[in-house]
Amino acid sequence: MKYLIQVFKPIVALAAGEMGTVESPVPGNKYFEPGGIFLLISNLFMLAGTIGGLFFIIQIIGAGYEYITAGADSKKVDAAWTKIWQSILGVIIIASAFTLATVIERLTGITFLTPKLYGPN
């Protein structure tokens, strides 16, 4: 019985507040405050735009290489042009999404295109 008391004594003391409090490792975490969902959406939106832009660059470089190495093969040239046009269309869609988000932001007054990353100082 003494052993059980020794084991559970720190737990009871912690519950009673005798050992101090446990604080978040990131003080002032803005994601859990009111409006934090819009901050999270903003960060995810910007991350998706960045990944889309990087993918566009990789696709354009790959399609350009395919176009250069196609030679006289019309099927390879057509495939390269298709990839180039699809990449350009993808960037236009990404830019349109950012434009639409800006219009919604201005109409509603809810700012979700201002990403802020919080972390330890």
Helices and strands as residue ranges (DSSP letters): H 2-16, G 30-32, H 36-69, H 74-108
